[in-house]
């Protein structure tokens, strides 16, 4: 291989590597932003009145409806997210009470 070809090949590899690295960084940032948005939405849903009282049957029906035609992995993630929001909503009142009590004791 001539020196010119070797240099051109190296430049092509470096350019491709730089492009791929930039794409991977962009995807990582996007994925992180999406994850923050999803978790934020979950937190808001967990704080809504009545979320803790949603019957399991209704959650199951929602998962079935929203997961229809999608992969099992997607449906499992959806069910886990919805379940986490309901579980968090059940945990919020006692934690909020402890925070309020700690603030009252401070004052």
C-alpha positions in Angstrom: 0.0 0.0 0.0 1.4 3.4 -0.9 2.0 6.1 1.7 -0.7 8.3 0.2 -3.3 5.5 0.3 -2.3 4.7 3.9 -2.7 8.4 4.9 -6.1 8.6 3.0 -7.3 5.4 4.7 -6.2 6.7 8.1 -8.0 10.0 7.5 -11.2 8.2 6.4 -11.1 6.0 9.5 -10.5 9.0 11.8 -13.3 10.9 10.1 -15.7 8.0 10.4 -14.7 7.4 14.1 -15.3 11.1 14.8 -18.7 11.0 13.2 -19.7 7.9 15.1 -18.4 9.3 18.4 -20.4 12.5 17.8 -23.6 10.5 17.0 -23.1 8.3 20.0 -22.8 11.4 22.3 -25.9 12.9 20.7 -27.9 9.7 21.2 -26.7 9.4 24.8 -27.7 13.0 25.6 -31.1 12.4 23.9 -31.6 9.1 25.8 -30.8 10.8 29.1 -33.1 13.7 28.4 -35.9 11.2 27.5 -35.3 9.3 30.7 -35.5 12.4 32.8 -38.7 13.4 31.1 -40.2 9.9 31.7 -39.2 9.9 35.3 -40.6 13.4 35.8 -43.9 12.4 34.3 -43.9 9.4 36.6 -43.3 11.6 39.6 -46.2 13.9 38.6 -48.5 11.0 38.0 -47.5 9.6 41.4 -48.5 12.9 43.1 -52.0 13.0 41.5 -54.9 12.4 43.8 -56.3 9.0 43.3 -53.3 7.3 41.7 -52.8 5.1 44.7 -56.3 3.8 44.5 -56.2 2.7 40.9 -57.4 -0.9 40.9 -54.8 -3.5 39.6 -57.4 -4.6 37.0 -57.6 -1.1 35.5 -53.8 -0.9 35.3 -53.7 -4.4 33.7 -56.3 -3.2 31.1 -54.3 -0.1 30.4 -51.1 -2.1 29.9 -53.0 -4.5 27.6 -54.5 -1.7 25.5 -51.3 0.4 25.2 -49.0 -2.7 24.7 -51.2 -4.2 22.0 -49.1 -5.0 19.0 -45.9 -4.2 20.7 -43.1 -6.4 21.9 -43.2 -8.2 25.2 -40.1 -6.1 26.3 -42.1 -2.9 25.6 -45.1 -4.1 27.4 -43.0 -5.2 30.4 -41.4 -1.8 30.6 -44.7 -0.1 30.4 -46.2 -2.3 33.2 -43.1 -1.6 35.4 -43.4 2.1 34.8 -47.1 2.2 35.6 -46.6 0.0 38.6 -43.8 2.2 39.9 -45.9 5.3 39.6 -48.7 3.7 41.6 -46.3 2.3 44.2 -44.7 5.7 44.6 -48.0 7.3 45.0 -48.7 5.0 48.0 -45.4 5.9 49.6 -45.7 9.7 49.2 -48.2 10.5 52.0 -46.1 9.0 54.9 -42.9 10.5 53.5 -44.6 13.9 53.1 -45.9 13.6 56.7 -42.4 13.0 58.0 -41.1 16.0 56.0 -43.8 18.2 57.4 -43.2 16.9 61.0 -39.5 17.6 60.6 -40.2 21.1 59.4 -42.6 21.7 62.3 -40.1 20.5 64.8 -37.4 22.8 63.3 -39.6 25.8 63.8 
